[in-house]
């Protein structure tokens, strides 16, 4: 992969941000400049909340607080989507021709094939949708809302005077007053009115791995709207403190909703590769069927019989079981992945897994545990004092505090009798907090923990300093008491990579899948994580906005890559929608899960490797069927043309041709359970109509050479015996040649394929003894010629395969 394929990490992503996202950001920027009184007048809000009549009126105007697309398309739409595709269209066209030519048996047969393939694909996708909906039900559905009652507070700073109720989140409207506390999901986009030590985790929106503090301020937003301290956004979580806020945006008018509504790229055709293969076969059919019609009509003079025979040839040339084979292959891949706790919502995603050559991943919660841990410290004294600061404070314990406490297995320092006397809370100006503690001997210490001037973030580690000094006992302590404290040491924190991340990255790279990290987090931290797990730094894009993430995906696609995207947040939704393969996790926000085609129910990233292998096996077996059947059928058509020229009768009756083709196709239903060569799963594979045409032209005519030999032997048998002889030879040669062509190596077929071959061959040999379909018994000498012809055919194909592989370095 050349460096030119990688997007620039600095290019702006604003060009792809949706108009809706710009509109939401503009509205929030306007509201940020308003003080509480102005905001009240603008929204028509009462501190006591809305009445039922007011809420109903606003609900009618703004609609429900629901992100677009959460329910997915109706089942009838999904069913119609399963009818799309060139093969299904070709078969429906042939089915119509068979019906118009009064070939009822053929029409029913082809119709059943289409029905089975469509229902199989629909059933698997419907089951996966049900599983995804069960995940959606785990999301909180109510919010604590102020409802205007008999006691109406005069100001927002006194929310206790209002009456509160639990209201379904879907019924929230702009102007609702909501109360937030630790553990709550923010139910809509809200402007803070009152906040007490409020800390919010919004990594799913911004990509920032650490929680952010929110405060009541007034001032127009200068940069990214997500960086504003006065807004809480739908999709974020309150991890500490409490607040009263007014809803300013719901549903599509929220920041999350604007991302969810971003349209998918219209010019991407997910089935383009398969369509190219389909059109290759259609072109062969459109050329050869009229030739058969003309040659048969001119040779035998019966144009109605020639027309029926030409239609039968068209059916024979088309691998009509392909939709069933494809659906069975994809369903088997989906079932295989479900055993690894992977939900495949769209069956075509199994193919995309196999074709993917670039996987974009978000860092936080994807490559890492989304959990801050203490990686190192200056010495044990630094850790002991840090423990005092983190464990004895009464305010919010942030992730750094939790990491310090978790790092101390036996807090012996508390056994010395240290007790909290007072504390100096954290604020954004000085970026530190202090505790004043006392031991049993009456000694007082001030212990301060906070940011350092020379942060080591450039090395990918977040650093806090620890200061300490003895201090006199007094009733009131002030911020100035921190002056003169001595630096004791440093604490080094990291968000560690998942245990499976490094192994998964190495496995994917070995399979030809490059990893690109696209994160909204700090660049130095992102690069440190990537170095630890073996991802080249050139493929790291930090501080990426949602629009930039989507643009990176599009740039990779324009460079010819099949791109997968693994993300779990709202800030990933636009990129997930652009990607060829959208992957999320069970714990992701609904907007990410609803956009995804694949959902990982466990955090082990090595399941991605299994998905890639399953996709490539599925693709390999599908192409195996296409090439086997198309080349074999092409050879049969050439044999038909030769026979039409030299024989005074049709070489096979139309019904016999259809039965032979159907018997062979039924045997190939075992193909999804066949093994594949190691080379076929070692690198991404894509549909290629040109490669199929070359294979058909070089391999197909080989069978015709031996058919003509048998024609010469059977010419004097008479029409009925000739039909029966070629019926058996054609069926057996197609069944047995599968075992020569099926892999590039010389390997044994799987048991299902062997069993299907034996049973179908036995049925084919028995049919002439039944008298069905105009078939008759054949003389014993015929079977000697049959064995010689088939053995010669298999030997020639093996020789051609060897030279083909040497010349083109590929086979199937």
Secondary structure, 3 states (H helix, E strand, C coil): CCHHHCCCCCCCCHHHCCHHHHHHHHHHHHHHCCCHHHHHHHHCCCCCCECHHHHHHHHHHHCCCCCCCCCCCCHHHHHHHCCCCHHHHHHHHHHHHHHHCCCHHHHHHHHHHHHHHHHHHHHHHHHHHHHHHHHHCCCCCEEEEEECCCCCCCCCCCHHHCEEEEEEHHHCCCCCEEEEECCCECCCEEEEEEEEEEEEECHHHHCCCCCEEECCCCCCCCCCHHHCCCEECCCCEEEEEEEEEEEEECHHHCHHHHHHCCCCCCCCCCCHHHHHHHHHHHHHHHHHHHHHHHHHHHHHCCHHHHHHHHHHHHHHHCCCCHHHHHHHHHHHHHHHHHCCCEEECCCHHHHHHHHCCEEEECHHHHHEEEEEEEEEECCHHHHHHHHHHHHHCCCCCCHHHHHHHHHCCCCHHHHCCCEEEEEEEEECCCCEEEEEEECCCCCEEEEEEEECCCCHHHHCCEEEEEEEEECCCCCCCCHHHHCCCEEEEEEEEEEEECCCHHHHHHHHHHCCCEEEEECCCCHHHHHHHHHHHCCCHHHEECCCCHHHHHHHHHHHHHCCCCEEEECCCHHHHHHHHHCCEEEEECCCCHHHHHHCCEEECCCCCCHHHHHHHHHHHHHHHHHHHHHHHHHHHHHHHHHHHHHHHHCCCCCCCHHHHHHHHHHHHHHHHHHHHCCCCHHHCCCCCCCCHHHHHHHHHHHHHHHHHHHHHHHHHHHHHCHHHHHHHHHHHHHHHHHHHHHHHCCCCCCCCCHHHHHHHHHHHHHHHHHCCCCHHHCCCCCHHHHHHHHHHHHHHHHHHHHHHHHHHHHHCCCC
